[in-house]
Amino acid sequence: MESWMSYSGSGFRPSNVPVEEGKVYEAKIEDIGREGDGLARIANFVVFVPGTKIGDEVKIKITKVHRRMAFGEVVRE
């Protein structure tokens, strides 16, 4: 029987999610969410990033992963 959850070092996460908590991705902010956070898509998966605006091209560190979305923060170099 195949499980929809898989174990990654930091806990359980849905197996079809293309991002991983703690990893860094490059993305472009495409929209603004209801709470004012920037919205990026990584492999068509929504990631909310506070403190960004449409058009920003940023490196995002994923801080929390849910089944249908994730939250991240901008990595400053």
N, C-alpha and C positions, 0 to 999 in steps of 0.2 A: 504494500500500500504506500503510495507516494504522499508525502506530507507537503502542505503549502508553506510550511515554515522550515527554515534551515537555521542551524546554529552557527553564528559567527562569534569570534572571540568576545565581543562586547554584549552579546545577548541574542535573542531570537529576532529574526526579521523575515518578512515574506520573501520567498525565493525568486519571485519575478521582478524584484526591485533592482534597477540598474545602478543604484548608488549605494555606497557603504559608509556608515558612520565613521568619522575620523579621517576619511580620505579627502584629497583635494582635487577639484575639477575646474576646468576653464569653461566659462559660459557667458552668454550675453543676456542682459536683462531685457526681456521682451514686453513686459507689462507691469502693472502695479496691482497688488492684491487689495482686498477690501480694507485691510488694516494699515495700508500704506507701504507695506513691504514690497521690494522688487520681486518679480517673478521670472525665474529662468527655467529653461527646460533642458534636461540632460537625458538624451535618448528618449525624448518625448515624455519624460517624467518631471512633474512640477516640483521646483525647489524655491521656497520663499527665502529671500535674503534682505534683512533689514538694512536701512541706510544706503540703499542704491536707488538709481533712477533709470528710466527707460533709455536704452542705448549704451549703458555702461558695459564694458567688457572686463570681467573680473575673474579672479581665482577664488573659488568658494570651498571652504572646509565644511563638510556636512556635520551638523551637530545633533540632529535627531531625524530618524527615519520612521515614517508611517507607511501603511499599505498603499495609499494613493498620493502621498506627497512627502516632501522632506523639508527640513529647515537647515540653513547654513549661515555662515558668516564670512565676510570678505577677509581674505588673507592679505595682509599688508606686507610688502617686501621692503 
